[in-house]
Amino acid sequence: MKSKLLPDTVYRVTKGNTDGSVEAGDIVYIDKSDGSLVNCKANGWLNKDELVPKVMDFEYEPADDYEVVRERWKTYIKRVNACTK
């Protein structure tokens, strides 16, 4: 997919990137507060200044079965019940 990743929208990686930091099957999103790429499966993130072309050349699709949840002191993703859509 060539479109831009939208902040706080969860995506499923369908093809990993050139440098190997993002793999097929990873669940990722762009954090709206600082622009970092959060990789939930890897339990980590890449800062906005690290998002160079060889990092961002992965392919992805929307992961409609997840959503970003922001609470006062934490941000996380949760799986959405498909029956509630």
N, C-alpha and C positions, 0 to 999 in steps of 0.2 A: 504494500500500500504506500502511495507516494504523498498522501495528504499529511498535513502537519498534526502532530500530537497535540490534543487539547488539554489544558491543565485540569487536573483532578478527574480525568476520564481514564478508566482502566482499559488496558489493551493486553491481548494475548499475542506473544511473539510467534510468528509462523516460520520465520527463517532468521537464524542468528546473524550477528554482525561480523565484520571483517576481523576485528581484534579479539574476538572470543569472549568479551565481557557480557554479552547478551546472547542467550541460547534459545532455540526453538522451545516453546512450552513455558517460557518465563512469563510472569504476570508483571506488567510495568505501568507506571503512570508518571506524568510530569507534575511535580509538586507546585501548586499555584503560589505558595508563599516565597519560594526561593529559586524556582526553575530547575531544580535538580531532577534527574531521572531516577525514580525509585524502582528497584527490582525486588519485588516481594518474595519471589522464590529463592533468590540469592540472599535475602535478608540484608540488603545494602542499598547504596545509592551512588550515583556519580554526580558531582557538583556541576552546575551550569557551565563553568569554564572548561570542563572535561568533555563536553558533548561535541566533539569534533566529528567530521564526516565518517571516519572509520569506526566510530562508536555508534553513530546514528543511522548507519546504512542497513539496519535490520528491517524486516518486513513484519507487519502486524495486522490484527483485526480487532475491532471492538470486543471487549470481554463483558458483554451485557449481564453476565451472571455475577459480576462483582461491582461494588461501589466504594468510593472513598468516603470515609466517615471522619469528620473533624469534631473533636471535643475540645474543651478548654485547654487541656495540657497535652493532648496526644492526637495523632493522626494515624489511621490504619485503614485497611480495606476489609470488607466483609462480603461474604457470599450472599447473593440475593436469592430469595426463594422464587423460583421460576413460576410458581403458581400465583404469585401476587402481581404479575405483570398484566 
